[in-house]
Amino acid sequence: TELAAYIRGLGFSAIADHNGTGDVQAIPALYACGMGELGKHGSLVHPEFGPSFRPGFVITDAPLVTAEPNIFGVQNTCETCRLCEQNCPPGAVRASDDFIITEGVKRWQVDIPTCYEASRFRDEYCHICVDVCPYQHKANGNPERRDIYKSVMKRRKQAGYRTPAWFIEDEAKVLDGSVG
């Protein structure tokens, strides 16, 4: 990428990467540098873009200013929300009390083999856990996302899934456009 080329032009090594293509796992690296907080569904939740964003990054030996993890309440929400857990077709998103601590960071373990096995029979990658995440839609005024959100919530209701009361209050604000 242009950024990696620029850094190499300064005399440092630089490798452009994105999740799944190299030796670095993007989610732990992006969490450590303050790009977001870990969600129960296994994705990084960015404070502005939610859990469905595709960041790229550059691995370099250039001296950089370090950042701290950005904690803004995602994990507290995940403990009680459970929308991703309740809506995961194969049950790959585990219960709220099923978590591990790795290097001082709490994270839930998603059953990746179960997720992939169920996803391979679909026309497209499942992604329902992220689609129903409140951080995907709250405070996002994009009309297209709002329509997708309405559709997902309608299907959830038709399938008999419950929505927490606190979320319904915020949902009304999202749908009437007063949030975002």
N, C-alpha and C positions, 0 to 999 in steps of 0.2 A: 504494500500500500504506500501511499504518498508519505504518511507519517514515518513509517519504517525507513523509507528511502532518505527522508530528511535527516533522521537520527544517524543513519549510516554515513551520510554526508558530513556530519559533525565529527566522525571518527569513532563512533561507538558501534558495537554490534546491535542489530535490531532485527527481530523476526516478527512479521505480522501473523496474527493467529485469530481464530475464533473457536468457539466451543466445538469440540469433537474432531479437530484436525491436527492437534499436536500433542505434546507431552504434558501440557499444563491443563488442568481442569479449570474451566472458566469460572464456575460459580464460586468455589472457595477463594480464588484469586480476586475476583471482583468484590466479594464480600469484604475481604481483608483491606482493600483499598477504598472502601467507603461508598461503593456504587449502589448498595442496597442491603436489604436484610433477607435472611433465609425464610422462605415460606414453607408451610407444611407439605405442599405439593411437590417440593423438591426444587423449585425454581427460585431464582433471585428476584426479589420484589424491589423495584426501583421506586423511590418516593414520588416521582412524577409520572413515569411511564408504566408503572405496575409490573406484573410478572411476565408480560409477553413483549419483550423487546430483545433484539438480537445484537448484542454488543460485540465489537471486535476489540482486540487489544494488541499491544506490542510488547514483546519480551526483549529487554535491553539491559546492558550493563552501564548505561548512562546514569550519572548521579541524579536522583530525583528526590523531591520532597515527599516524605511518607504521609499517609493519611491513616485515620482510624476508622474502624467499622462504623457505619451509620445506623444507629438504632432508633427507630421511630415508631415502634409499637406493633410491628407485624406479628411477632411471635405471640404476644399477649392476645391479639385478635385470633390467631390461628387456634389457640387452645380452646376457645369457646365457639368459634364459627362453625367449623366442621363441614362446610359446604363441599369442599374438594373431596373429603372422605366419603360423604354421603352420596356424592354423584359419580364417583369413580366406578364405571361398569364392572371391572373385574375385582374391585376391592384392593387395588394396589397401594392406595394411600392409607396408611395405617392410623390407628386410634391415637388420640391426643396424648395418652400416657405412654406411647411406644416411641421413645426417642433415645438418642445417645448424645453424649457430650464428647466432642472431638477437639482437642487442643483448646478447651475452655468454651467452645461454641456449641450451643444446643442445636440439634437438628433432628428432624424426623426422617426415618428411613422409608423411602418409597420402594416397593417390591418391583424393581425394574424388570426382571424376567416376566412377571405376571403382566405388567403394563405392556411390554413389547409383544407378548404372545397375543393379548387381546387386540392390540392395535393392528397387527398384521392382517387381520381379517376384515378390516375396515377399508373403505375407499381412500381415506386419508388418515393421517396420524390423529389419534384420539383428542388429546389436548383439553378434554372436558374439565379436568381439575383446574386448569388455568382460566378457562372460559367462565367458570362460575365464581372465581375469586373476586371478592369485593374490591380488592385493590386494582383489578383489571378495569373496573367501570366507574368506581366512585371518583368524583372530581375530574372526570374526563368528559368534556362537552362535545366530543366528536359525535355527530348524529348517526354515522354508520355504526360506531361501537354501541351507541345507545340502542339502536334497532336490534343489533345482534344480542345485546344483553336482554332486551325484552323477550326476544324469541327463546333464549335459553331459559329464562325464568318461567315462561309460559309452559315450556316442555317439562320443566322440573315439577311444576304444580300439577300438570296433567298426569305425571307419573307417580304422584303421591308424595313427593319429597316436601319436607317442612322447611320453612325459612325462619331463622331466628328473628324475634320481634325487633331487636335493635337494628337489624339489617333492613327490615321493611321500612322503618322510619327514614333511614338514609336513602333507601331506594326511591321513595317518593320524591325526594329532593333531586335525585339524579334524573328521574323521568320527566319532571316538570322543568328541568333546565336551571334550577336555582343553584345547583352545584356544577362546577365545570365551566 
